[in-house]
Amino acid sequence: MGLDFIAIQLIGIGYGIGMFYLAFDSWKRHQLTKGDFTVWSLAWLGFTLALIFPNIITRVREVLHIGGGQVPFFTIAGFMFLTGIVFYLYQKVRINSRKLEQIVQKIAWDKIKTR
């Protein structure tokens, strides 16, 4: 391993630890549910461990027959993670949209009734 790889590892590890701290802080401030915190904690822990132990990624790549080094693996894993998060966010937005629509309808009906 070259010095460049170790520097990238250290930056990535610092990023993973920092993001875990932000998730923890958000949970303590009640901005995340326990389930959300668990998902994000596992994601950041997995990211950090993958950087600390890159041989695990190599073994996983070999099992999945992903060639070309660790970059394609992280690209595929990152894309899968991001699409999962986008789907989760879409669901939350739809739920909030429906709740907002019901509130607006209730307010409109209440205004009609008071006339």
Rosetta blueprint (number, residue, H / E / L):
1 M L
2 G L
3 L H
4 D H
5 F H
6 I H
7 A H
8 I H
9 Q H
10 L H
11 I H
12 G H
13 I H
14 G H
15 Y H
16 G H
17 I H
18 G H
19 M H
20 F H
21 Y H
22 L H
23 A H
24 F H
25 D H
26 S H
27 W H
28 K H
29 R L
30 H L
31 Q L
32 L L
33 T L
34 K H
35 G H
36 D H
37 F H
38 T H
39 V H
40 W H
41 S H
42 L H
43 A H
44 W H
45 L H
46 G H
47 F H
48 T H
49 L H
50 A H
51 L H
52 I H
53 F L
54 P H
55 N H
56 I H
57 I H
58 T H
59 R H
60 V H
61 R H
62 E H
63 V H
64 L H
65 H L
66 I L
67 G L
68 G L
69 G L
70 Q H
71 V H
72 P H
73 F H
74 F H
75 T H
76 I H
77 A H
78 G H
79 F H
80 M H
81 F H
82 L H
83 T H
84 G H
85 I H
86 V H
87 F H
88 Y H
89 L H
90 Y H
91 Q H
92 K H
93 V H
94 R H
95 I H
96 N H
97 S H
98 R H
99 K H
100 L H
101 E H
102 Q H
103 I H
104 V H
105 Q H
106 K H
107 I H
108 A H
109 W H
110 D H
111 K H
112 I H
113 K H
114 T H
115 R L
